[in-house]
Amino acid sequence: MQTRGIGETVMHTSNKSTMNESISVVFAGNFQDQYPSEAQLKTFRSLYRMLFKQYNIEYVEGHGDSKATACPGIHLREALSDIFNVEDIQQFQVSRYYTPIRGQLEYYRDTYEQDFKVNCMGDCLSTASNYKLKPEDALHVVACPPYNEETGVGYKFGTKIDIDSYGEVTCVDRGGAIKGNRIDVWAGIGETGLLNLKKTRGGLLNGKVTYRP
């Protein structure tokens, strides 16, 4: 990824009002004919989260929204359809939990029993959706509020949410205290999970649903 200075004026469109009031992100490729790579999309989403947080971006539009051009291309628009609709960004109350194991050198609340009581219900690696947690799922899966068919509020299992500091996470679990717009990020297993829990942060974070089954 190459960057220019954030305060540097660049000629990214002939629409002067847009040019003077926007930040330009340019992809390499012709996305009328080809699809953006996973690396391109991942890099852009990370950059977007950073810019949104720092500059409180109001909306995102493509080149063709300010000038008569096919850019950024139909396939890029499809791949980033959620980003081109930024009014859906909302705040989530984010917390974290982990799966303790006996014999750890350290516990969050001094003992295995205390950590188990707070972080587990029965089998610590089995979720409410019957998904079996694996080490590689750490910081990528969450417990989220149940979906209410009548009100349309909540999240079905499999829902994906792009959260500041975490990236895209998937809803696989529930919890008695997980209500409203709270999500609980699973940090992992044992001492690795405890380390992930300590080095991440919770609180109010911006997020956006990127997939709703």
N, C-alpha and C positions, 0 to 999 in steps of 0.2 A: 504494500500500500504506500503510495506517495502522497505527500500533503503539501499544501501551501500555507502560509501564515493565515491565521483566522481573521486578521484585520486587513489582509491584502485583497485589493479589488481585482477580480478576474472577470473576463468577458464570457460568462457561461450562458448568457442569453442576450438577445437584442432588445428584450423588454427591460428598459432601464429601471423602472420602479421595482421590478422583481429582483434585478441584479443587485441593486443597492440595499435591499432589505432581506437578503437571503444568504444561506450558506449552501454552496454547491458541492454535491457529491457525485463523482463521475465514475461509471463502471466501464471497463474495457470489454467491448463485444458488441455484436449486432443482435439485439434481443427480439427483433422481429423474426429472425430465422433460427436463433439458437437459444438455449436455456442457460441462465446464470449457474455457475458452479456452486456447490455447497460451501466452499471456502469463501467465495465472494459474498454469499448471503450471510454467513456467520460473521464475517468481518464487518459488513455493513450494519448488522443488528447491534453488534457491540459498539460501533461508532455512534449509531443513532441513540442508544441509551445514554451514552456519555454526553452527547450534544443536547439531548432533550433535557437532561438533568441540569446542565450548566447554563443553558440559554432559555429554558422554558419555552421551547418551540411550540408555536400555535398550530401549525398544520404542515403537512408535507405534500408537495405536488411534483409532477413530472415535468420535464422540459416542454412536452407538448401541451401542458396546461397554460403556458404563458406565451407560446409561439406555435405557429402552424408547422408541426413536425411529428413524425411517428415516435421519436425518442420519448421515453426510454425503451420503448418496445413492448409488445403485448405480453411476451413471456416474463419479462422482469416485473411488469405491473401485476401479473397473476401471482408471481412468487412472493411479492411484497404487498399483496392486496390489503393486509391488515395495517401496514404502515401508512398506506395512502388514505387511511381513514382514522386519523389520530384522535378524533374526539372520543374514541372508545377507551383511551388511557384513563386508568383509575388508580386510586391508592389502595394498597393492601396492607393490613396489619400482619407483619411477617414475624413468626417465631421459629425456633429450631428445636429438634429433638434428635436423640441418637439411641443406638441399641447397646447397652452395657453388657459386658461379659465378666464372669467371675475371674478374679486373679489379675485384673488390671493394676498397673502401678499407681494409677490415680483415678478418682471419680469426681464427678461434678459436685455431688453432695456428700462426699466423704466415704460413703459405703455403696456396695453393689445393691443392697436392698432398697436404699433410698432412691438411687438412680432408676432402678427397675420400676419402682412404684410410680414415678413421675413419667417415665418414657415408654413404658410397655403395658400392654394389656394381653395377658396370655403369652402366645408365641410372639416374641419381639420381631421376628422376620416375616411374619404373615400379616398381610394388610386386609382391610375390610373388603377389598375387591378380589381377594384370593391371590393377589400378586405376591410372589416371593422376592423379598428384597435381596439384592446382591451388592457386594462392595462397590461395583462400578456405578451403582445407582446413587451414590452419595452426592447430595446437593443438586440432584436432578429430578427427584420425586417429592411430592408433598401430600399432606393430609389437607383436605379442603371441605367446606360446608356441603352437605347433601343438596341435591337438586330437587326443587319443589315443582312438580308438573303443573300445578294450578297457577302459581305465581311466576314461574320462569326464573326464580331466584335460586342461586347456588350453582354447583358444578357437578356434572356427571363424571364418572370415572373415565379417564382417557383425555379429559380436557387439558389443553396445553396453555400455559401462561408464561409470558416473557416478563421476567422480574428484574428490576435494577439489581446489579451486583451478582446475580445468579445466572441470568440467561433464561433459556426456556426450560420450564419444569412441567412435570406431568402429574395430574391428580390420580393417586392410587389408593388413598386411605381416608379415613374419617377420624373423628375424635370428639369426645363429649364437650370439650371446650372450644372446638373449632366451629365458630358461628359467625354470621355476618359476612364480612369481607376478610376474615382472617385465614391465612394459610400457614401450615406448619411444615417447614422444610426438613427432610430427613438428612442428617449429617453423616451417617455411616455407622460402622460397627467398632466397638471397643475403643482403644486408645486413638485410633485414626479418626473415628467418629467424634470423639471428645475434642481432638485437636481442631477438626473442621468446625465444630460448634463454637469453639473459642475464637477462631480467626475470622468468622463471619459475623454479620450484624443483622439484627432484626429491626422492628419498629415500622413506621410508615414508609413504604417504598412504592414507587410508581410501577405499574404493571399493565399488561394488555393481553387479553385472551387471543391467542393465535390459532387455536383450533378448538372447536366445540362440536363434539360428536352428536 
